[in-house]
Amino acid sequence: MRKPRDYDAELKALENKARELKTRKVQRLGELVIATEADALTADELAGALIVLAETTDAGKREAWAKRGAAFFQGRSRRPASAPDRERGGAQTQSGGEQPASGGTGAA
């Protein structure tokens, strides 16, 4: 005879897994914001920029952003020593120079 399935336990396990995945996603997005030095922006600025990005349907812009993002991650893997430099205060100097370039790309 088969053992009856415990649907409540399975559902609870699935809910826990979904919660864990959502938490991991939020954490990784936060890490991405920090890694790109976008944490120097206000929440309103960051939200506005993300809304514009999400609403953009221009395939050319999206492809350019994807290439720039890929280059960012490739550059980070080659320069692991740069992360501590940013934590010591280098982020303010660098983010000021990078924000107009990012904004220019998003506005074009």
Buried (B, 14 or more C-beta within 10 A) or exposed (E): EEEEEEEEEEEEEEEEEEEEEEEEEEEEEEEBBBBBBBBBBEEEEBEEBEEEEEEEEEEEBEEEBEEEEEEEEEEEEEEEEEEEEBEEEEBEEBBEEBBEEBEEEBEE
